[in-house]
Amino acid sequence: MTYPQNPQPGPQPHPAAQNPQPYPLAQNPAGGQPYYPMPDYLPAPEPKGLSIASMVLALVSVVFGFTFLLPITALILGIVGLRREPAGRGMAVAGVVISGLILVVWGILLVVLLVVGLSAFGIAVSQTTS
């Protein structure tokens, strides 16, 4: 049995695979064991309190809209939240839209009730004076 004179080289391993080191080790300045560096802290989350309050009050005012206090408060908090809290923009927009729609619906309902009431009062007055 004879062996070939120029054997084909096999696949070469990746250079990083020859000396794997999962994390870079920092050298202890006092000597001794190397240590892993402390990870950076995450930044503090951006505030979203006004935006959350606006959306929650708007959703609650769907049920308790007759108070007018909840939708107006939700609208004000939503507008302030839009200006001060860019992270909570979606919730602030939801609060403004929902509370605005509730205020418009209640305004239309009050106008309709006022017109119907005044016309009924006018009919009643004209009936009694004739």
Buried (B, 14 or more C-beta within 10 A) or exposed (E): EEEEEEEEEEEEEEEEEEEEEEEEEEEEEEEEEEEEEEEEEEEEEEBBEBBBBBBBBBBBBEEEBEEBEBBBBBBBBBBBBBEEBEEBEEBBBBBBBBBBBBBEEBEEEEEEEEEEEEEEEEEEEEEEEE
